[in-house]
Amino acid sequence: MPKISIEDLKRIKEQERWKIALRQGEYRVKITDHMGTCGIAAGARDVMAEFRDGIGERGITDVILTNSGCAGLCAKEPMITVEFRDQSPVKYGSLDREKAKRIFDEHVIGGKPVEDYALASGDETSAGQSKPE
């Protein structure tokens, strides 16, 4: 049986740390890629890859990238939702990798929603959905 190196243990520790952080909700921003059948057909996997690449390339540890099913606006797929802990979520639509990169740079990193691609701010149950300011 091969021995486990210190590097292997560090890698395993980091992988497990992320699982714990996800369960405990330790994050600054959560990005949800809506990956129902319509989203996947429209390119949601490419959008997910762009966010994953941005997080990985910058070594970001306080952003959670997750997926969900259909958001109900098939004509606006691929869609994502960006949620900061202390702000209303912003839903973006009709995305591609280039638009996802801009959203990542300006909203996720910079904190300013990209109005050009935003569909609404707030969640589906809030009465006051609006475009982000």
Buried (B, 14 or more C-beta within 10 A) or exposed (E): EEEEEEEEEEEEEEEEEEEEBEEEEEBBBBBBBBBBEBBBEBBBBEBBBBBEBBBEEEEBEEBBBEBBEBBEBBEBBBBBBBBBEEBBBBBBBBBBBEBBBBBBEBBBBEEEBBEEBBBBBBEEEEEEBEEBE
